[in-house]
Amino acid sequence: MKKYISILLSIVIAISGLAFANQLLEPKYMNGVLEGAMIEEYYDDPTDHNVVFIGDCELYENISPVYLWENYGINSYIRGSAQQLIWQSYYLAEETVKREHPDIIVFNVLSMKYNEPQSEAYNRMSIDGMKWSSSKVNNIKASMTEEEHFVDYVFPLLRYHRRWSDLNSDDFKYLFHRDKVSFNGYYLRVDVKPAEDVPEGRPLTDYNFGDNAYNYLDKLTKLCKDNDVQLILVKAPSLYPYWYPEWDEQIVKYAKDNALPYYNFLNYQDEMGLDWSKDTYDGGLHLNLSGAEKMSKFFGEILVTDYVVPDRRGEEELDEYWKGVSERYQAEIDRQNENLEKYGAVNPKEKE
């Protein structure tokens, strides 16, 4: 019996040690590249969402769920990540409809430009934060580059074991908890960098979206129809990367063929009142807070008018939840404005 207990304790200690090492060596994304922490934050939201946005930075930097709540009572979340590829969006949508039943899923179509896996670093930011499920397993399989291995996702220690020499105070501070870096998936920036001399798109040899991209757009369309979820396709009003008219024509045709709404917000810049000298923080790639709230106002009107998304203000649990989010939102706005005044940057360490 003592022998069996000793073996069992050894196994428990070994597993605990591996789990601790995994937790310690995984990137924390609490400073610098915050986007890697966003996917995991979704699971901390206990509410049921009427609208779920799924896609890349053109959503999580250009739409403010806080504005949608405070002005329209729309309970929404952005399941966004950097360079989120369409198959990653699909598996996040699949997982979402298993966990809850949104009325609407909004998908940003820029990722249709990618037909094959692109980058392990971006894969990690889109996948590592997901909880384990068949959706995550299939997401990994669809996303891996030729140099990646499935087992490295199961045991991150195999991928990050060389980080021992790069460990810093954040790795210990955030060993067992993470601070919130987004506001229901929105990445907030108040600073301004005007869009100047934005380049036109270079001619392409082939403007057609790939078969793999179309396959996952078909799967996303079917997923939403099978689950009675309204799928809305959008193209955010970013000036760069360039959105080719030939790409837009394909999405217009796809939307028409599949009875889906499609909004290219590049066509509504004047109606939104976007001012590219004030409403972007990085020269036209993404909107800042001012621009995101303008787009949220415009799209919010569409959601409540054309899709009858309900105003849920007055529901006690939701009011309490959003009170906390709104307080963090305002505190972050104040922090960034204060840093801009003192240091000329919202995150002074990044400027260094």
C-alpha positions in Angstrom: 0.0 0.0 0.0 2.8 2.4 0.9 4.4 1.7 -2.5 1.2 2.5 -4.4 0.7 5.7 -2.3 4.3 6.7 -3.1 3.8 6.1 -6.8 0.5 8.0 -6.8 2.0 11.0 -4.9 4.9 11.0 -7.4 2.5 11.1 -10.3 0.4 13.9 -8.7 3.6 16.0 -8.0 4.9 15.5 -11.5 1.5 16.5 -13.1 1.3 19.5 -10.7 4.8 20.5 -11.6 4.1 20.3 -15.3 0.8 22.3 -14.9 2.7 25.0 -12.9 5.4 25.2 -15.6 2.8 25.5 -18.3 1.1 28.3 -16.5 4.3 30.1 -15.8 5.8 29.9 -19.2 2.7 30.8 -21.3 2.7 34.4 -22.5 0.4 36.6 -20.3 -0.4 39.4 -22.8 -0.9 41.9 -20.0 1.4 44.5 -21.5 2.3 45.3 -25.0 0.4 42.8 -27.2 -2.8 42.8 -25.3 -4.8 41.0 -28.1 -3.6 37.6 -27.0 -5.7 37.9 -23.8 -9.0 38.7 -25.4 -10.4 35.4 -26.5 -10.2 34.0 -22.9 -12.0 37.0 -21.4 -15.3 35.9 -23.1 -15.8 33.1 -20.7 -15.9 35.5 -17.7 -19.1 37.2 -19.1 -22.1 35.4 -17.5 -24.7 37.1 -19.7 -26.5 36.0 -22.8 -25.7 38.2 -25.8 -28.1 39.3 -28.5 -25.3 40.2 -30.8 -21.9 38.6 -31.1 -19.2 40.1 -33.3 -16.6 37.6 -34.7 -13.5 38.6 -36.6 -10.2 40.4 -36.7 -9.0 43.8 -35.5 -11.4 45.6 -37.8 -14.1 44.6 -35.4 -12.5 44.7 -32.0 -11.0 48.1 -32.5 -13.9 49.7 -34.5 -17.0 48.8 -32.5 -17.7 49.6 -28.8 -20.1 47.2 -27.0 -20.2 49.7 -24.1 -21.6 52.4 -26.5 -24.2 49.9 -27.9 -25.3 49.1 -24.3 -25.4 52.7 -22.9 -27.2 54.1 -26.0 -29.4 51.2 -27.2 -29.4 48.6 -24.5 -27.8 46.1 -26.9 -26.0 43.3 -25.0 -23.1 42.4 -27.2 -19.7 40.9 -27.2 -16.7 40.9 -29.7 -15.0 37.5 -30.0 -12.1 39.1 -31.9 -8.4 38.4 -32.2 -5.5 39.7 -34.3 -5.5 38.4 -37.9 -8.3 36.1 -37.1 -8.7 33.8 -40.1 -12.1 32.7 -41.3 -11.8 29.2 -40.1 -10.9 30.5 -36.7 -14.0 32.8 -36.8 -16.1 29.8 -37.8 -15.0 27.6 -34.9 -15.4 30.5 -32.5 -18.9 30.9 -33.9 -19.6 27.2 -33.6 -18.5 27.3 -29.9 -20.6 30.4 -29.3 -23.9 28.8 -30.5 -23.2 25.8 -28.3 -22.8 28.0 -25.2 -25.5 30.5 -25.9 -28.0 31.5 -28.6 -27.3 35.0 -30.0 -29.9 36.6 -32.2 -27.2 37.9 -34.5 -23.6 37.0 -35.5 -21.7 39.8 -37.2 -18.7 38.6 -39.3 -16.1 41.0 -40.8 -15.1 39.8 -44.3 -11.5 41.0 -44.5 -10.2 37.6 -43.6 -11.5 36.2 -46.9 -8.3 37.4 -48.4 -6.5 34.5 -46.6 -6.9 31.0 -47.9 -4.2 29.2 -46.0 -2.7 29.2 -42.5 -0.5 32.3 -41.9 1.4 32.6 -38.7 1.9 30.6 -35.5 2.0 33.8 -33.4 -1.4 35.0 -34.6 -2.8 31.4 -34.3 -1.8 31.4 -30.7 -3.6 34.6 -30.0 -6.7 33.3 -31.6 -6.7 29.7 -30.2 -4.8 29.5 -26.9 -7.5 31.3 -25.0 -10.3 29.0 -26.1 -11.6 26.4 -23.7 -11.0 22.8 -24.7 -13.8 21.4 -26.9 -14.2 19.8 -30.3 -14.3 23.4 -31.7 -10.8 24.2 -30.3 -9.4 20.8 -31.5 -10.7 21.4 -35.1 -9.6 25.0 -35.0 -6.0 23.9 -34.2 -6.1 21.4 -37.0 -7.4 23.9 -39.5 -4.9 26.7 -38.4 -1.6 25.0 -38.0 1.3 26.0 -40.3 3.6 23.3 -41.6 6.1 23.9 -38.8 3.5 23.5 -36.0 2.5 20.4 -34.1 -0.8 19.7 -32.4 0.8 18.4 -29.2 2.4 21.9 -28.7 -1.2 23.3 -28.2 -2.1 20.5 -25.8 1.1 21.0 -23.8 2.2 24.6 -24.2 5.4 23.8 -22.2 6.7 22.1 -25.3 6.4 25.4 -27.2 7.4 27.9 -24.6 10.1 25.9 -22.7 12.7 28.4 -23.9 11.0 31.3 -22.2 12.8 30.6 -18.9 15.4 33.2 -19.7 12.7 35.7 -20.7 10.5 35.5 -17.7 9.6 38.8 -16.1 7.6 40.2 -13.2 4.3 39.9 -15.2 4.8 36.1 -15.5 4.6 35.8 -11.7 2.1 38.6 -11.1 -0.4 37.1 -13.5 0.4 33.4 -12.8 -3.1 32.6 -11.5 -5.2 35.6 -12.7 -5.4 38.0 -15.5 -6.6 41.7 -15.6 -9.2 42.6 -18.1 -7.7 44.2 -21.1 -10.8 44.7 -23.2 -14.4 45.9 -22.7 -16.6 43.0 -23.9 -13.9 42.4 -26.5 -13.3 46.0 -27.5 -9.7 47.4 -27.6 -9.9 51.0 -26.5 -7.5 53.7 -27.7 -8.1 57.5 -27.3 -5.0 58.8 -29.1 -4.9 60.3 -32.6 -2.6 59.7 -35.5 -4.2 61.2 -38.7 -4.5 59.1 -41.8 -2.1 60.7 -44.3 -0.8 59.4 -47.6 -2.7 56.1 -47.3 -1.4 53.9 -50.1 -3.7 52.5 -52.8 -3.8 48.8 -53.2 -1.2 47.2 -55.5 -2.6 45.3 -58.5 -3.1 41.6 -57.8 -2.5 38.7 -60.2 -5.7 37.0 -58.9 -8.5 38.8 -57.1 -10.6 35.6 -56.4 -11.0 34.4 -52.9 -9.8 30.9 -52.3 -11.8 27.7 -52.1 -10.9 27.1 -48.5 -12.0 30.6 -47.5 -15.3 30.1 -49.3 -15.7 26.7 -47.7 -15.6 28.2 -44.3 -17.9 31.0 -45.2 -20.4 28.4 -46.4 -20.0 26.6 -43.1 -20.5 29.8 -41.2 -23.6 30.5 -43.2 -25.0 27.0 -42.7 -24.2 27.1 -38.9 -26.2 30.3 -38.5 -29.2 29.2 -40.6 -29.3 25.8 -38.8 -29.4 27.5 -35.5 -31.8 30.3 -36.4 -29.1 33.0 -36.0 -29.1 36.0 -38.3 -25.6 36.3 -40.0 -24.6 39.8 -41.0 -21.5 40.3 -43.2 -19.7 43.6 -42.8 -16.6 45.3 -44.0 -15.3 47.8 -41.4 -14.4 51.3 -42.5 -10.6 50.9 -42.3 -8.5 52.6 -45.0 -5.7 50.0 -44.9 -5.3 47.1 -45.6 -6.8 48.1 -48.9 -10.2 46.6 -49.8 -10.3 45.9 -53.5 -13.6 46.5 -55.5 -13.1 43.1 -57.0 -13.2 41.6 -53.5 -16.3 43.6 -52.6 -18.1 42.4 -55.7 -17.6 38.8 -54.6 -19.0 39.5 -51.2 -22.0 41.3 -52.6 -22.7 38.4 -54.9 -22.3 35.8 -52.1 -24.6 37.8 -49.8 -27.2 38.0 -52.6 -26.9 34.3 -53.4 -27.3 33.3 -49.8 -29.9 35.9 -48.7 -27.5 37.6 -46.3 -27.2 41.3 -45.5 -23.9 42.9 -46.2 -22.7 46.3 -45.1 -19.6 47.8 -46.5 -19.1 50.6 -44.1 -16.5 52.2 -46.3 -19.5 53.4 -48.3 -21.1 55.1 -45.2 -18.1 57.2 -44.0 -19.9 60.5 -44.6 -23.1 59.3 -42.9 -21.1 58.2 -39.9 -19.3 61.5 -39.8 -15.8 59.8 -39.8 -13.0 62.3 -39.9 -9.7 60.5 -40.7 -7.7 63.4 -39.2 -9.3 62.7 -35.8 -10.9 59.3 -35.7 -8.0 56.9 -36.0 -5.0 56.3 -33.8 -2.7 54.6 -36.3 -3.1 56.4 -39.6 -6.2 54.8 -40.9 -5.7 51.1 -40.0 -8.1 51.2 -37.1 -10.5 53.7 -35.5 -9.8 55.3 -32.1 -12.5 55.7 -29.4 -14.0 58.7 -31.2 -14.3 56.8 -34.5 -15.5 53.5 -32.9 -18.3 55.3 -31.1 -19.4 57.0 -34.4 -19.5 53.6 -36.1 -21.3 52.1 -33.1 -23.9 54.8 -33.3 -24.5 54.2 -37.0 -24.6 50.4 -36.7 -26.6 50.5 -33.5 -29.4 52.3 -35.3 -29.4 49.6 -38.0 -29.5 46.8 -35.4 -32.4 48.2 -33.5 -34.4 49.5 -36.5 -33.8 46.8 -39.1 -33.2 43.8 -36.9 -35.3 44.8 -33.8 -32.5 44.0 -31.4 -34.2 44.5 -28.0 -33.3 47.2 -25.5 -32.4 45.2 -22.3 -31.7 48.1 -20.0 -33.7 47.6 -16.9 -32.9 43.9 -16.5 -31.3 43.9 -13.1 -28.5 41.4 -13.7 -27.5 43.1 -17.0 -27.6 46.6 -15.5 -25.3 45.4 -12.7 -22.9 43.7 -15.1 -22.7 46.7 -17.4 -22.3 49.1 -14.5 -18.9 47.4 -13.8 -17.9 47.4 -17.5 -18.8 51.1 -18.0 -16.9 52.1 -14.9 -13.7 50.3 -16.2 -14.3 51.9 -19.6 -14.4 55.4 -18.2 -11.4 54.7 -15.9 -9.4 53.5 -18.9 -10.4 56.6 -20.9 -9.3 58.8 -18.1 -6.0 56.9 -17.7 -5.1 57.1 -21.4 -6.0 60.8 -21.6 -3.9 61.5 -18.5 -0.9 59.6 -20.0 -1.3 61.5 -23.2 -1.2 64.8 -21.4 1.8 63.8 -19.2 3.9 61.6 -21.6 2.5 62.0 -25.1 1.5 58.4 -25.3 -1.4 56.3 -23.8 1.2 53.6 -22.8 4.5 55.3 -22.0 6.5 52.1 -21.7 5.6 51.2 -25.3 6.9 54.6 -26.5 10.2 53.9 -24.9 
